[in-house]
Amino acid sequence: MNGVVRTMSSICGGLRAADHEPFVISPDLFRTVPCPGYPSIRLAVGAQAGIDRLLSRSRFDAIHLSTEGPLGIAARRFCLGRGLCFTTAFHTRFPEYLQHRFRLPLGWGYAALRRFHAPSSAVMVATETTRRELVARGFVRVVGWTRGVDTELFRPVVPGAVVLPPPVFLYVGRLAVEKNLPAFLDLDLPGSKLVVGDGPLLPALRRRYPQVHFAGARYGAELVRYYAAGDVLVFPSRTETFGLVMLEALACGVPVAAFPAPGPADVIASSGAGVIAEDLRDAALAAAAIPRERCREHALRFGWQASLDQFLGNLAWL
């Protein structure tokens, strides 16, 4: 479970509710191998024949490539070989991730992504900041596609899932190098630090930060109760295209502290529902004073219907 999966799950639900028929081609339909450095993510291998068979079998009205992985590459090849239009999405800053993990030059990663997205009828991005950045890097036909939050599920509740000495500074998300967790966990903050999520860094982080409460991955109503236990969501990542957990926290009445990076700059901006600063400690302490009602009000502006409408409007209909 990650932001891309949550986004596509919500969009598919909205499509069905609007009497469309989404068909998802995902790695579970193919033989897979673990992603290097992130074994919980599975990558499809030898998928071209299967993709060709699946896409040839039915008459689709639109084809959207959600990621630039093996399945996206295979579907792109199918569409180009038959002169079919398709759209793509830029969900993840893979060049930055590859630079963090393998020291791959940033320019190489963006050159590969630019080539992947070049034939797309529309490259969908979550924020205006990301759109401008991609245009500056030579991407074409880049369009907006906002995100939403389920405000029925994510809402203020009491009590929280855990009781820790207040104030509780919370992180929710994957525990991976690109998420910049030490920038939060090394901060000298009063009260407690609570981390919700799983990932390849979990064992090392538990050893390095024994004073931090690590809750592991949580979902649904249980995740909402963990949000309820927090006083501030601290969002240390500098490599997000959006950051859905910020909307989830805000919908639960939890203010956000973040760096002035893409994602937070667009989601929080001048809303008064969070604090953005290069000094993350100052941001976290200041955010603790924000009224929870203000956070909820800001989150209510992000509905999935607007996201669905944009998605449908961006599609290239065959």
Residue, then its C-alpha position, 0 to 999 in steps of 0.5 A: m500500500n502506497g500513495v499510488v495504490r491508494t490513488m488508483s484504488s480510489i479512482c477505480g472505485g469512482l469509475r465504477a460508481a460512474d458506470h465505467e468499467p476499469f480493468v487493472i493490469s497489475p503485477d499479480l497477473f504475472r510472474t514477479v521478482p522482488c524490486p532491488g532494495y525494496p523486496s516487498i514491491r514485486l516487479a513483473v517479468g516477461a510480461q510483454a506477451g501477456i500484455d499483448r494478449l490482454l490488451s488485444r482481447s478486449r476493446f478498450d475506450a482508453i488506456h492509461l499507464s500508471t507507472e513507468g515500470p515493466l508493465g508500463i513499458a510493455a503496454r507502451r510498446f503495445c500501444l506504439g506498435r498499433g498506433l493507439c493513444f494513451t495517457t501516463a502519470f508521473h506519480t513518483r520521483f524515481p530519478e531522486y530515488l535512484q540517486h539516493r539508493f544507487r548514486l545514479p546521476l539525476g539527469w540520467g533518470y529524467a532522460a529515461l522518464r522523458r523518453f517514456h512519457a514523450p508519446s503520451s497524450a497527457v502526462m498527469v501530475a498531482t501538483e502545479t509545482t511538479r508540472r512546472e518542474l517537468v516542463a522545465r526538464g523538457f516534458v511535454r503535454v503535462v496536465g494537472w490531476t489533483r488528489g483527494v481524501d476519504t473524509e468519511l474514513f479519515r476524520p477526528v476520533v477519540p481515543g487514539a490507538v496508543v497513549l504516549p507522553p504528549p505532545v506526540f509527533l507522528y510520521v506515517g508512510r514507507l520507511a525507506v531512504e528517500k523518505n528522509l526519516p532521520a531529519f525527523l527522528d534526530l530532532d530534539l522535540p518534547g514529548s514522544k515520536l510515533v512512526v506508523g509504517d513499514g519498509p526496508l529501513l524498519p529494523a535499522l531504525r528500531r535499533r538506531y532510535p530505541q526511544v521512538h514508538f514504531a507501530g508498523a503498518r496500519y490500515g483503515a479504521e486502525l490507521v485513523r486511530y493512530y492519526a488520532a494519537g498524534d498532535v502533529l504529522v511531521f513530513p520530512s520527505r523532500t521527494e514527493t509529488f503530493g503526499l497523501v498522508m498529509l491530507e489523511a492527517l489533516a482530515c483527522g484534525v492533525p496539523v502538518a510540519a514539513f520542509p518547503a518542498p514539492g507536495p507540502a508547498d502545494v498541499i499546505a501552502s498558506s492554508g494555516a493547517g500546517v507549517i512549512a520551514e527549513d527548520l523542521r523542529d521550529a515547524a513541528l513546534a509551531a504546528a502543535a498550536i494550530p487548531r484541529e478544526r482548521c486542519r479538518e476544514h482544509a482537508l474537506r476541500f480535497g474531494w475524490q470527485a474532483s480528482l476523478d473528473q480531472f482524470l476522465g477529462n485528461l484521458a485520450w479516448l480511442 
